[in-house]
């Protein structure tokens, strides 16, 4: 009795190719090679969008407000020395986060006579 293959040659070759592609895809998924190629071309992630000008502006304002809050938390006293220390801390924080200086930073209090 002759053994009958249930798949003929072209179908078997197609299935072998699909299995090979599937195993390669799984290997790349586990190693993360596919992800690094996507992030190299799209820095915001897969289908991510670049933030709008309004979102960038809001982020900058929020960081500037955070610098102001931190300066008052570090130097809460309302003396001339405290105002100077807050001013220095505020300028350093803004500089560290690449933000423009603010005009409303604390000015040294006038001296009493």
Secondary structure, DSSP 8 states (H G I E B T S, - for coil): -----SS-HHHHHHHHHHHHHHHHHHHHHHHTHHHHHHHHH-TT-TT-----HHHHHHHHHHHHHHHHHHHHHH----SHHHHHHHHHHHHHHHHHTT----TTS--------
